[in-house]
Amino acid sequence: MQNQGRSTRKRTGGRLKNVRKRRKNELGRLPTETQVGEPRYRTVDVRGNETKTRALATNVASVNKGGETVSAEIEDVVENDANPNYVRRNIITKGAVIETSEGRARVTSRPGQTGQVNAVLLD
């Protein structure tokens, strides 16, 4: 959801006057809905001379398996508390439960922000 700016009304219903115009750093961006598929990435410039790597699609996850980390193939999105439609559309977000070659795992990273999928194996 993009930032629509401050409300034009007070709590009492009165009108608020603009103190200043909008700022570039207040601009929001649409969410990166990372899908399961052939890896695709996009680099985005962010505030403070930094960059973020957005994963548009990925099929590889780093799964933590009892103290060691193994690379696993993502097969499917099983559960996603963020949005039930994301399961049907195979969209990975933080907290999503994915089916991997190692078994079911919960995503702990933010693929739309970091460009990688880190997950912890579920028992």
One Martini backbone bead per residue (centre of mass of N, CA, C, O) as a GRO file, in nm:
protein
  123
    1MET     BB    1   0.095   0.036   0.023
    2GLN     BB    2   0.058   0.358  -0.024
    3ASN     BB    3   0.128   0.670   0.076
    4GLN     BB    4  -0.128   0.926   0.131
    5GLY     BB    5  -0.087   1.072   0.382
    6ARG     BB    6  -0.225   1.301   0.560
    7SER     BB    7  -0.483   1.408   0.707
    8THR     BB    8  -0.733   1.675   0.655
    9ARG     BB    9  -0.832   1.598   0.947
   10LYS     BB   10  -0.936   1.618   1.251
   11ARG     BB   11  -1.075   1.471   1.521
   12THR     BB   12  -1.314   1.698   1.523
   13GLY     BB   13  -1.331   1.777   1.187
   14GLY     BB   14  -1.139   1.969   1.122
   15ARG     BB   15  -0.920   2.152   0.937
   16LEU     BB   16  -0.608   2.101   0.781
   17LYS     BB   17  -0.312   2.256   0.732
   18ASN     BB   18  -0.046   2.294   0.539
   19VAL     BB   19   0.299   2.305   0.616
   20ARG     BB   20   0.384   2.110   0.376
   21LYS     BB   21   0.509   1.925   0.148
   22ARG     BB   22   0.597   1.663   0.000
   23ARG     BB   23   0.822   1.387   0.033
   24LYS     BB   24   1.029   1.155  -0.097
   25ASN     BB   25   1.063   0.984   0.181
   26GLU     BB   26   0.729   0.935   0.193
   27LEU     BB   27   0.737   0.736  -0.026
   28GLY     BB   28   0.582   0.465  -0.139
   29ARG     BB   29   0.573   0.117  -0.217
   30LEU     BB   30   0.507  -0.150  -0.371
   31PRO     BB   31   0.481  -0.469  -0.328
   32THR     BB   32   0.687  -0.755  -0.329
   33GLU     BB   33   0.582  -1.043  -0.501
   34THR     BB   34   0.718  -1.330  -0.432
   35GLN     BB   35   0.784  -1.596  -0.641
   36VAL     BB   36   0.768  -1.912  -0.770
   37GLY     BB   37   1.078  -1.954  -0.955
   38GLU     BB   38   1.269  -1.817  -1.163
   39PRO     BB   39   1.522  -1.621  -1.096
   40ARG     BB   40   1.443  -1.276  -0.996
   41TYR     BB   41   1.583  -0.941  -0.997
   42ARG     BB   42   1.588  -0.615  -0.813
   43THR     BB   43   1.724  -0.296  -0.800
   44VAL     BB   44   1.701  -0.051  -0.530
   45ASP     BB   45   1.689   0.272  -0.445
   46VAL     BB   46   1.771   0.420  -0.137
   47ARG     BB   47   1.822   0.568   0.139
   48GLY     BB   48   2.155   0.651   0.181
   49ASN     BB   49   2.322   0.508  -0.052
   50GLU     BB   50   2.135   0.258  -0.101
   51THR     BB   51   2.039  -0.093  -0.145
   52LYS     BB   52   1.796  -0.318  -0.284
   53THR     BB   53   1.706  -0.662  -0.316
   54ARG     BB   54   1.463  -0.789  -0.520
   55ALA     BB   55   1.253  -1.070  -0.520
   56LEU     BB   56   1.046  -1.177  -0.772
   57ALA     BB   57   1.193  -1.466  -0.800
   58THR     BB   58   1.211  -1.803  -0.646
   59ASN     BB   59   1.371  -2.157  -0.572
   60VAL     BB   60   1.557  -2.075  -0.318
   61ALA     BB   61   1.659  -2.204   0.010
   62SER     BB   62   1.771  -2.137   0.339
   63VAL     BB   63   1.794  -2.409   0.559
   64ASN     BB   64   1.749  -2.473   0.894
   65LYS     BB   65   1.918  -2.780   1.024
   66GLY     BB   66   2.022  -2.825   1.317
   67GLY     BB   67   2.274  -2.586   1.284
   68GLU     BB   68   2.244  -2.617   0.973
   69THR     BB   69   2.287  -2.501   0.635
   70VAL     BB   70   2.066  -2.553   0.358
   71SER     BB   71   1.998  -2.601   0.027
   72ALA     BB   72   1.670  -2.549  -0.117
   73GLU     BB   73   1.388  -2.643  -0.286
   74ILE     BB   74   1.111  -2.480  -0.402
   75GLU     BB   75   0.770  -2.596  -0.446
   76ASP     BB   76   0.570  -2.452  -0.221
   77VAL     BB   77   0.284  -2.288  -0.088
   78VAL     BB   78   0.101  -2.360   0.208
   79GLU     BB   79   0.129  -2.093   0.402
   80ASN     BB   80  -0.032  -1.754   0.467
   81ASP     BB   81  -0.104  -1.501   0.695
   82ALA     BB   82  -0.108  -1.239   0.524
   83ASN     BB   83  -0.251  -1.411   0.271
   84PRO     BB   84  -0.457  -1.645   0.124
   85ASN     BB   85  -0.390  -1.575  -0.181
   86TYR     BB   86  -0.080  -1.643  -0.175
   87VAL     BB   87  -0.109  -1.950  -0.200
   88ARG     BB   88  -0.234  -1.959  -0.488
   89ARG     BB   89   0.010  -1.756  -0.604
   90ASN     BB   90   0.294  -1.823  -0.482
   91ILE     BB   91   0.367  -1.626  -0.228
   92ILE     BB   92   0.650  -1.486  -0.061
   93THR     BB   93   0.677  -1.434   0.289
   94LYS     BB   94   0.699  -1.358   0.594
   95GLY     BB   95   0.584  -1.662   0.755
   96ALA     BB   96   0.582  -1.860   0.544
   97VAL     BB   97   0.487  -2.181   0.431
   98ILE     BB   98   0.713  -2.414   0.287
   99GLU     BB   99   0.791  -2.642   0.031
  100THR     BB  100   1.065  -2.857   0.044
  101SER     BB  101   1.320  -3.087  -0.003
  102GLU     BB  102   1.344  -3.097   0.332
  103GLY     BB  103   1.063  -2.963   0.386
  104ARG     BB  104   0.899  -2.785   0.607
  105ALA     BB  105   0.901  -2.415   0.613
  106ARG     BB  106   0.982  -2.106   0.770
  107VAL     BB  107   0.993  -1.778   0.697
  108THR     BB  108   1.245  -1.520   0.814
  109SER     BB  109   1.262  -1.351   0.572
  110ARG     BB  110   1.267  -1.068   0.324
  111PRO     BB  111   1.257  -1.102  -0.011
  112GLY     BB  112   1.166  -0.798  -0.093
  113GLN     BB  113   1.442  -0.681   0.063
  114THR     BB  114   1.694  -0.908   0.030
  115GLY     BB  115   1.667  -1.158  -0.197
  116GLN     BB  116   1.611  -1.387   0.027
  117VAL     BB  117   1.558  -1.727   0.155
  118ASN     BB  118   1.489  -1.786   0.490
  119ALA     BB  119   1.466  -2.095   0.690
  120VAL     BB  120   1.274  -2.306   0.915
  121LEU     BB  121   1.234  -2.607   1.025
  122LEU     BB  122   0.969  -2.816   1.068
  123ASP     BB  123   0.837  -3.085   1.271
   0.00000   0.00000   0.00000
